[in-house]
Amino acid sequence: MSKERSKYLKFGGATVLILLSLAYLAYTGVQESKSYYVTIKELRGMGDSAFSKRLRVAGNVEPGSIRRTGTRVEFVLVEQDQSLRVVYNGTEAPPDTFKDNSQALAEGSFGRDGVFQAKQLQAKCASKYAPQQPGAPAMGTPSTEPRKSMTQVQPGASTQSSN
């Protein structure tokens, strides 16, 4: 084998090793950042696999269940006939829209004690996202009623002003 060919084989081997390392790092990074969206009922039916995955669970905040201590918040999510106790220990305080009866999305992990440990918390204001009433114009939609001016103009009167 010539020196030149040996040089190319070493370079090719090093390149393949680097590419395999990068592919492994990319794969493990995606696996760690992936989260599964499940309902409370699905979470209860997952068995032991629920304890090893990063999960997202949504529901309505049960009225009177919110207990705040700094940025730590304990509350109960309710969905149909299922409930789930959640403890949020985030670096930021919960959003202003997080209150009784609001829709909330908790992201974190499910503990063997039956408590969901949330690292992130999102909330929607229940009234802001309520379904539109029939016949009412959508928010931000211009009204179809004629605009009323501040001054009433008499029929036949001139609307020009003199300066």
ROTORRO-244769 format. One line per 2 residues: number of its first residue (from 1); their letters; for each residue x, y, z of N, C-alpha, C, CB. Coordinates in steps of 0.2 Angstrom, whole numbers, plus 2048, in hexadecimal, padded with zeros to 3 digits. Each point is the difference from the previous one (the first is absolute). Glycine has a CB too. Example, Ala and Ser with C-alpha at 12.3 -4.5 7.8 and 13.67 -1.06 7.14 Angstrom:
<pts>
1	as	842,7E4,827,7FC,806,800,804,806,800,7F7,7FA,806; 807,80B,7F6,804,806,801,7FC,805,803,806,7FD,7F6
</pts>
This chain:
<pts>
1	ms	804,7FA,800,7FC,806,800,804,806,800,7F7,7FA,806; 808,80B,7F6,804,806,7FF,7FE,805,806,801,7FE,7F4
3	ke	804,806,80D,7FF,805,806,7FA,805,7FE,80C,800,802; 7F3,801,7F8,7FA,805,7FE,7FA,7FC,802,807,806,7F7
5	rs	7F8,7F4,807,7FA,7FC,801,7FF,800,807,801,7F9,7F6; 804,805,80E,7FF,800,807,7FE,806,804,809,7F7,800
7	ky	7F9,80F,7FD,7FE,806,802,7F9,801,7FF,80B,805,7FE; 7F2,7FA,7FC,7F9,800,7FE,7FC,7FC,805,803,803,7F4
9	lk	7FF,7F7,80D,7FC,7FC,805,7FF,802,807,804,7F7,7F9; 802,80C,809,800,803,807,7FB,806,800,80C,7FC,802
11	fg	7F5,808,7F9,7FB,806,800,7F9,7FE,7FF,809,807,7FB; 7F6,7F4,801,7F9,7FE,7FF,7FD,7FD,806,802,7FE,7F4
13	ga	802,7FE,810,7FE,7FD,806,7FE,805,805,807,7F6,7FE; 7FD,80F,803,7FF,806,805,7FA,803,7FE,80C,802,802
15	tv	7F3,800,7F7,7FA,803,7FE,7F9,7FC,802,807,805,7F6; 7FA,7F5,809,7FA,7FB,801,7FF,800,808,802,7F9,7F6
17	li	803,807,80E,7FF,800,807,7FD,807,802,80A,7F8,801; 7F8,80D,7FD,7FD,807,801,7F9,800,7FE,80B,805,7FF
19	ll	7F3,7F9,7FB,7F9,800,7FE,7FC,7FB,804,804,803,7F5; 7FE,7F8,80D,7FC,7FB,805,7FF,803,807,805,7F6,7F9
21	sl	800,80E,809,800,803,807,7FB,806,7FF,80B,7FD,803; 7F5,807,7F8,7FB,805,7FF,7F9,7FD,7FF,809,807,7FB
23	ay	7F6,7F4,802,7F9,7FD,7FF,7FE,7FD,807,803,7FD,7F4; 801,800,810,7FE,7FE,806,7FE,805,805,808,7F7,7FF
25	la	7FC,80F,801,7FE,806,804,7F9,803,7FE,80D,802,802; 7F2,7FE,7F7,7FA,803,7FE,7FA,7FC,802,806,805,7F6
27	yt	7FB,7F4,809,7FB,7FB,802,7FE,801,807,804,7F8,7F7; 801,808,80E,7FF,800,807,7FD,807,802,809,7F8,802
29	gv	7F9,80D,7FB,7FD,807,801,7F9,800,7FE,80B,805,7FE; 7F3,7F8,7FD,7F9,800,7FE,7FC,7FC,804,803,802,7F4
31	qe	7FF,7F8,80F,7FD,7FC,804,7FE,803,807,805,7F6,7FA; 800,80E,808,800,804,807,7FB,805,7FF,80B,7FD,803
33	sk	7F4,807,7F8,7FC,806,7FF,7F9,7FE,7FE,80A,807,7FE; 7F5,7F3,800,7F9,7FE,7FE,7FB,7FF,805,806,7FA,7F7
35	sy	7F4,809,808,7FB,7FF,806,7FA,7FD,7FC,805,80A,807; 7F7,7F2,7FD,7FA,7FD,7FD,7FA,804,803,806,7F5,7FF
37	yv	7F5,80D,7FD,7FA,803,803,7FB,7FA,801,802,80B,7FA; 7FC,7F5,80D,7FB,7FA,802,7FA,804,804,80A,7F7,800
39	ti	7F1,805,800,7FA,803,804,801,7FD,807,7F8,801,7F6; 805,801,80F,801,7FD,807,7FE,7F9,800,7FD,80B,805
41	ke	7FE,7F3,7F7,7FD,7F9,800,806,7FC,7FC,7F4,803,800; 80F,7FF,7FB,805,7FC,7FD,806,800,804,7FC,804,7F5
43	lr	806,801,80F,805,800,805,7FF,7FA,805,802,80D,7FE; 7F8,7F3,804,7FF,7FA,805,801,7F9,7FD,7F8,808,806
45	gm	806,7F8,7F4,801,7F9,7FD,806,7FE,7FD,7F5,802,7FD; 810,803,803,807,7FE,7FD,804,7FB,804,800,80C,7FC
47	gd	7FF,7F3,80A,804,7FC,804,807,803,802,7F9,7F6,7FB; 80C,805,805,806,802,802,804,805,7FB,801,7F5,806
49	sa	7FC,80B,7F4,804,804,7FB,7FE,807,801,7FF,7F7,7F8; 7FC,80B,80C,7FF,807,802,805,803,804,7F4,7FD,7FF
51	fs	810,7FF,805,805,803,804,806,801,7FD,7FB,7FA,809; 806,804,7F1,807,801,7FC,7FF,805,7FB,803,7F5,803
53	kr	7F8,80E,7FB,7FF,804,7FA,7FE,807,803,7FC,7F7,7F9; 806,80E,802,7FF,807,801,7F9,801,7FD,80C,804,800
55	lr	7EF,7FF,804,7F9,800,7FE,7FD,807,801,7FF,7F4,804; 7FC,80D,7F8,7FB,806,800,7F9,7FE,802,808,806,7F7
57	va	7F6,7FD,80E,7F9,7FE,802,7FC,806,800,804,7F6,807; 7F6,80A,7F7,7FB,806,800,7FA,7FF,804,805,804,7F5
59	gn	7F8,801,80D,7F9,7FF,804,7FE,807,802,803,7F4,803; 7F8,80C,801,7FE,806,803,802,800,807,7F6,801,7F8
61	ve	80C,805,80B,802,801,807,7FA,800,804,80A,807,7FD; 7F6,7F4,808,7FA,7FF,804,800,806,805,801,7F3,800
63	pg	7F9,810,800,7FF,806,805,802,7FE,807,7F7,804,7F8; 80D,801,80B,802,7FF,807,806,7FC,801,7F4,802,803
65	si	80F,7FB,7F8,805,7FB,801,807,804,7FF,7F9,7F7,7FC; 808,80F,802,806,803,7FF,803,802,807,7FC,804,7F5
67	rr	80A,7FA,80C,804,801,806,807,803,7FE,7FA,7F7,807; 807,80F,7FA,807,804,7FE,804,801,806,7FA,805,7F7
69	tg	80D,7F9,807,805,802,805,806,802,7FC,7FC,7F7,808; 805,80F,7F7,805,803,7FB,7FE,7FE,7F9,809,800,809
71	tr	7FC,7FD,7F4,7FF,7FD,7F9,7FE,7F9,800,808,808,7FC; 7F7,7F5,80A,7FD,7F9,800,7F9,801,801,80A,7FC,806
73	ve	7F2,800,7F6,7F9,800,7FF,7FD,7F9,800,800,80B,7FA; 7FC,7F4,80B,7FC,7F9,800,7F9,801,7FE,808,7FC,809
75	fv	7F5,800,7F3,7FA,801,7FD,7FD,7F9,7FE,802,80C,7FD; 7F8,7F4,801,7FD,7F9,7FD,7FD,802,7F9,7FD,7FC,80C
77	lv	805,800,7EF,7FD,800,7FA,7FA,7FB,7FF,80B,804,7FB; 7F0,7FE,802,7FA,7FC,7FF,7FE,800,7F9,7FC,803,80B
79	eq	803,7F7,7F3,7FD,7FF,7F9,7FB,7FA,800,80C,804,7FB; 7EE,7FE,803,7FA,7FC,801,800,7FD,807,801,7FD,7F3
81	dq	7FF,7FC,80E,800,7FE,806,806,7FE,804,7F5,7FB,7FC; 811,807,801,807,7FF,802,803,806,803,801,7F7,7F7
83	sl	803,808,80E,804,806,803,807,7FD,801,7F5,805,806; 80F,800,7FA,807,7FF,801,803,806,804,801,7FA,7F5
85	rv	803,804,811,803,805,804,807,802,7FC,7FB,7FB,80B; 806,80B,7F5,806,803,7FD,804,804,804,7FA,800,7F5
87	vy	80D,800,80B,804,804,804,805,803,7FB,7FF,7F9,80A; 800,80E,7F5,804,804,7FC,806,803,804,7F6,802,7F8
89	ng	810,7FC,806,806,803,803,804,803,7FA,800,7F8,80A; 7FE,80E,7F4,804,803,7FA,804,806,802,7F7,7FD,7F9
91	te	80D,805,803,804,806,801,7FC,807,800,80A,7F9,7FC; 7F0,807,800,7FC,805,800,7F9,7FF,803,806,803,7F5
93	ap	7F7,803,80D,7FA,7FF,803,7FB,7FE,7FB,803,809,808; 7F7,7F4,7FA,7FB,7FE,7FB,7FD,806,7FC,7FD,7F6,807
95	pd	801,809,7F3,7FD,806,7FC,7FA,803,804,804,7FB,7F5; 7FB,80B,809,7FA,804,804,7F9,7FC,7FE,807,80B,7FF
97	tf	7F9,7F2,7FB,7FA,7FD,7FF,7FE,7F9,803,802,805,7F5; 803,7F9,80F,800,7FA,804,7FB,801,806,80C,7FC,7FC
99	kd	7EE,802,804,7FC,801,806,7FA,7FB,800,802,80C,800; 7FA,7F4,805,7FA,7FB,800,7FD,7FF,7F9,7FE,802,80D
101	ns	800,7F8,7F1,7FC,7FF,7FA,804,801,7FA,7F6,802,806; 810,801,7FA,803,801,7FA,803,7F9,7FD,803,80C,804
103	qa	7FE,7F4,7F5,803,7FA,7FD,808,801,801,7F6,7FF,7F7; 80D,7FB,80B,807,801,801,803,7FA,7FD,7FE,805,80B
105	la	808,7FC,7F3,805,7FA,7FD,806,800,804,7FB,802,7F4; 806,7F8,80F,806,7FF,804,805,7FB,7FD,7F9,802,80A
107	eg	80D,800,7F5,805,7FC,7FD,805,7FE,805,7FF,806,7F5; 802,7F3,80C,805,7FE,805,800,7F8,800,7FF,80A,806
109	sf	801,7F3,800,800,7F9,801,7FC,7FE,805,80C,800,7FC; 7F1,7FA,803,7FC,7FD,805,804,7FC,805,7F6,7FF,7F7
111	gr	808,802,80F,804,7FD,806,7FC,7F9,802,805,80B,804; 7FF,7F1,7FF,7FD,7F9,802,7FB,802,806,80B,7FA,7FD
113	dg	7F6,80C,806,7FB,801,805,7F9,803,7FE,80A,803,807; 7F5,7FD,7F2,7FA,802,7FD,800,808,7FF,7FA,7F6,805
115	vf	80B,80D,7FC,800,808,800,804,801,7F9,7FF,802,80D; 7FE,803,7EF,804,802,7FA,804,806,802,7F6,7FC,7F9
117	qa	811,803,806,805,805,801,801,804,7FA,805,7F9,808; 7F8,80D,7F8,800,805,7FA,806,804,800,7F4,800,7FF
119	kq	810,801,7FB,805,804,800,7FE,807,7FC,808,7F6,800; 7F3,809,7FC,7FD,806,7FC,7F9,800,801,809,7FF,7F7
121	lq	7F4,807,809,7F9,800,801,7FD,806,7FB,801,7FC,80C; 7FA,802,7F0,7FC,805,7FC,7F9,800,802,808,7FE,7F6
123	ak	7F5,808,809,7F9,800,802,7FC,805,7FB,803,7FE,80C; 7F7,801,7F3,7FC,804,7FC,7FA,803,805,802,7F9,7F5
125	ca	7FC,80D,809,7FB,803,804,7F9,7FD,7FD,807,80B,802; 7F5,7F2,803,7FA,7FD,7FE,7FB,804,7FC,802,7F9,80A
127	sk	7FE,80D,7F8,7FB,805,7FD,802,802,7F9,7FC,804,80C; 80B,7FD,7F4,803,803,7FA,7FF,7FB,7FA,808,807,807
129	ya	7F8,7F3,7FA,800,7FB,7FB,7F9,7FC,800,80C,7FF,801; 7EF,804,802,7F9,7FD,800,7FE,800,7F8,7FE,804,80C
131	pq	7FE,7F7,7F3,7FD,800,7F9,7FC,807,7FF,800,7F3,800; 800,80F,7F9,7FC,806,7FE,7F9,7FE,801,809,804,7F8
133	qp	7F3,801,80A,7F9,800,800,7FD,801,7F9,800,804,80C; 7FB,7F8,7F3,7FD,800,7F9,7FD,808,7FF,7FD,7F3,800
135	ga	805,80F,7FA,7FD,807,7FE,805,806,802,7F5,7FB,801; 810,803,804,804,805,802,806,801,7FC,7FD,7FE,80B
137	pa	806,808,7F3,806,801,7FC,806,7FD,803,7FB,80A,7FA; 809,7F3,803,807,7FE,802,804,805,803,7FF,7F6,7F8
139	mg	805,809,80D,805,805,802,804,803,7FB,800,7FA,80B; 801,80C,7F4,804,803,7FB,7FD,801,7F9,809,7FB,806
141	tp	7F0,802,7F9,7FD,801,7FA,7FC,806,800,7FF,7F4,7FF; 801,810,7FC,7FD,807,800,7F8,7FF,800,80A,805,7F9
143	st	7F3,7FF,80A,7F9,800,801,7FC,801,7F9,801,803,80D; 7F9,7FA,7F2,7FD,802,7FA,7FB,805,801,801,7F5,7FC
145	ep	7FE,80E,80A,7FB,805,801,803,807,7FE,7FC,7FA,80A; 800,80B,7F4,803,806,7FD,803,804,806,7F7,800,7F7
147	rk	80E,803,807,804,804,805,7FC,806,802,80B,7FC,7FC; 7F5,806,80B,7FC,806,802,806,805,801,7F6,7FA,805
149	sm	809,80C,7F9,805,806,801,7FE,803,806,802,802,7F4; 803,802,80E,7FF,804,807,7FB,805,7FF,80B,7FE,803
151	tq	7F4,805,7F7,7FB,806,7FF,7FB,7FD,7FB,809,809,802; 7F1,7F9,800,7FA,7FE,7FC,7FF,805,7FA,7FA,7FB,80A
153	vq	805,803,7F0,800,805,7FA,7F8,800,7FE,80C,7FD,7FC; 7F1,808,804,7F9,801,7FE,800,7FF,7F8,7FE,808,80A
155	pg	7FD,7F5,7F4,7FF,7FF,7F9,800,807,7FC,7F9,7F5,802; 80B,80B,7F9,800,806,7FC,805,805,802,7F4,7FE,7FE
157	as	80F,801,808,805,804,803,807,7FF,7FD,7F9,801,80A; 80B,804,7F5,807,7FF,7FD,804,7FD,806,7FF,80A,7F8
159	tq	806,7F1,805,805,7FD,805,806,803,7FF,7FA,7F5,800; 807,810,7FC,807,803,7FF,801,805,806,800,7FF,7F4
161	ss	806,802,80E,802,804,806,804,806,7FD,7FF,7F7,809; 801,80F,7F9,804,805,7FE,805,801,805,7F7,806,7FA
163	n	80F,7FB,803,806,802,805,802,807,7FF,804,7F4,7FF
</pts>
